[in-house]
Structures are given as structure tokens and as C-alpha cells.
Amino acid sequence: MQRPDFSEITSGEEFNKWYWMKEEMIEICKAAGLPSTGRKFSLRDRIMYALDNGGKVMPDPPKRKPTSKFKWSKEPLSPDTLITDNITFGQNLRRFMEAQIGAHFSFNSDFMDWAKENEGKSLQDAVIKWEELEARKKDPSFRRQIAANNMMNQYFRDFFDENPERSFEDARKAWTLKRRMPMKDGFVRYESPDLDLLES
């Protein structure tokens, strides 16, 4: 069963059965007069809403406005400085963290996500957390969590976890064939029967 042309799709549910690349959804949004910026999942939800609501633009969710007036780019920072809801990761914070940790410090998504979710913790807590996150790399079994929108990387990891003897070309072929098939929610996930695709 081949994925239909977008012009033949009449509902969000039908659209969501298929895998779409971000570039494809950007073009769909532009052609339909919908906002075409944002993350992949936002584009998908926008298109599904338009299909189910006569082409209307999906209302933006209300944004939580920061209440803190703390100037992260200018204020002097110390270990006692508390993380606020408007934290930014610019040069001022970088200089502080490097002074505490060393020149090898770098911002990474795990650390920044932690900081955004831990308003009220101190920068001393942040230093400890960064070192904890960094220490994980010394564990041979440690693997970072793959973001939900990066389906291909997750598919490849799961493929090789179950089939370590297989080649990258096998994984690429299975991924390419699987993503052309209809799915319950548009997510391409590796499953053991996918190996049968390699024989087709």
C-alpha cells in the first residue's frame, strides 16, 4: 500500500497514518496558507487540524510568560544565584560555569532541559548536575535518550540492538521500506517482522 498524494487525504487521522519528512510538511503548509515554521510535530499537528477544520489555522497554545526580571546576560552570578523562569544560556552563564568546572564545560540539551525545569535551584546545584550528567559518559552502557522526533536514529538503534550482525545497508533499506507503510500514529518504529521487508 503506497502513501497517497496529500491532495487525496481528507482527514487528520488519515494524514497521521503516514510518515512525512519535515521538508514535505513545510511545503504542504506553505501551499495551504498555514504557518510553515516550527518543529516537525508542530507542523504535523497544524496540518491535521486544518484537514479536520476546513483549512483553518490551529490556534497557538497560550504561552507561559516569565515572571522573573533577572538579567542573565548582565547580572553577576555566584553559586547562590537561583535559577529563574527566564534563564538564558549566554556568555555570562557560560563564563560562570567555566570558572566553576573548567574550560571543558559546554552547554548540552540535557543540562539546559534540567535548568529550565528546576526553577528555584541554585547555580551550585547546576554545577553538580552538569558534573553528574557528564559522568554518565564514563559508563560504557550509557546511551543518551533519542528525541521522539528523531525516528530514524531510534529505528536504527533498535534495529541493531536486535540484529547486531546486520549491515547499515540492511537497516537503511528496512527503514526506507517501513516508512512507506501506513502506521497507527505516523511513528516509524522498528519491529522484528521488519526483517521480512529485506526479503521483498
N, C-alpha and C positions, 0 to 999 in steps of 0.2 A: 504494500500500500504506500503510495507516494504522497508526500505532503502537497496539499492543494495550493494553488496560487492564492495569494492573500485576497484578491478580488472575489474569490469564491467562498470565503469564510464569512459567516453571518452572525457569529456569537463569540463572546469572550471564552466560553467553555471550549468551543472548537479550536479557537486560536491557541489556547493553552495546552492542547494535546501535542503540540509540535515544538521542536527545538528551533529557535530563531537566534541568529547572531545579532549582536548589538548593532552592527552596521546596517543590517536589514531593518531592524526596528526603527532606527533613526530615519531611514528613507521612508518607511511607512508613515511615521509621524509627520514628516515634512509634507508628504503628499496629501495627508488627511487634514492638514492645518492644525496639528497638535504640537505642543511644545516638544522639541526634539533633544533637549539636554537632560542630563541626569544619569543615574546608574541604570544598569540593564534591567533590574527588577522594576524600577520606576517606569521605564519605557513600556515594559510588558503590561503592567497594571493600567497604564494610561490608555493603551490600545484596547485592552479588554473592556475597560469602562466605556470607551467611545463606541465599540461594537454593540454593547448592550444598552446604550442610551442615545441612539440616534446621532452619533458623531459628536456628542457634547464633550467638552474638556473636563476631565476629572478635577474636582476642587482640591486645592492643596491642603494637606493636613495642617492644623494650627501649629505654629512653631513656638516652642518654649523660649521666651526671651530671657537672656541672662539678667540676673538681678544685681550682680556684683559690678562695681565700678573700678575694681583694681586694675591698674595699668601694667600688664605683664611685660610689656616692651620697655618700660621705663623704671618701674619701682625697684628699689634694692631688694634682693632676695636673700633669705637666710634659711637654715634648716627648720626654723619655726614658722616660716611662711606657710599659710594654709592654702590648699588648693581651692579655687573658686569655680563657679559655674561658667566663667568666661575665660578659662585658662587657654593660652595660646602657646605654641611651641616654636618660638622665635629665638633670636640670638641671645637675648637676655637670659632666658631659661637654659639655653644650651651652655652658656658660659658658666652659670652656676653649677650645672650638673657635671661639667668637665672639671671644675675646681674640686668637686667632691669625689668624683670617680676616677678621673684621668682623661687623657686625650683620646682614649679608645671609646669614650661614650658616643653613642649615636641614638637618635630617636628611631623607634620602630613601632609598628602598628599595635603590637601587644601592649607596650608600655603606654602609648598615647591613649589607647582604649581604657586602660586601667585608670589613668589620671582623670579622664572625662567622667568616669563612673564613680570616683571616690572624692567628691567634694567634701571638704572638711578635714581630710587627711593632711599631714604636713609634708613639706618637701623632704624632710628626713625620712618619712615613710616612703616617699617616692624613690629616694636613693636606694633604700633597702629593697624595694620591689624590683627596681631595674636590675640590681645585682642578682636577685632570685631568678628573674627571667633569663638573665644571661647565663647563669649557672646550669640551666637546663641543657644547654648546648654540649656540655661535657658528658651527658648521658647518651651512650650510643643508641639507645632505644627511643630517644626523644624525636618526635616529629611535630612540626607546627601544624595547627589546625588549618585546613584549607577553607578559604571563604566560600560560602554557599554558591555564590555566582560564578565561581571558577570550576564549572562542572568538568571540563576536560582534564584538568590536573587531578581532580578527585577520582575520575574514572580511571585514569592511567595508574594512580596509586593502588586502587582496589584491584585492578586487573593484574598487576604484578605481584600484589600480596598473595593472590590465589594461584597465579601462574608465573612463578619466578623464572621458569625455564624458557618462557616465550620471548619473542623479539619485540623491539619497539615497533617494527613494521606491523606485527600482529596486533599490537594494542591500537595503533593508529587506524588500521583497517576496521577493527571491531568498533571503535569509536565512531568512525565515519559512517558505517552502516547503521549502527544503533541510533544515531541522532536523526536519521531519516524516518524512523518509525514513530507511530503515534504513541504517546505516553499519557498517563493519568493526569499529570500536573506540569508537563513541559520539562521535567528534570530528566536528564540522561544519567542513569545510574548503572554501574556495572553489575551484572548478574551472571551466574555460572553458565546458563544456556547461551550467553553471548558467543561462546566459543563455536557454537554451531554456525554463526554468521560467517566465520572464517572458511567454512567449507562450501558456502553458497557461491 
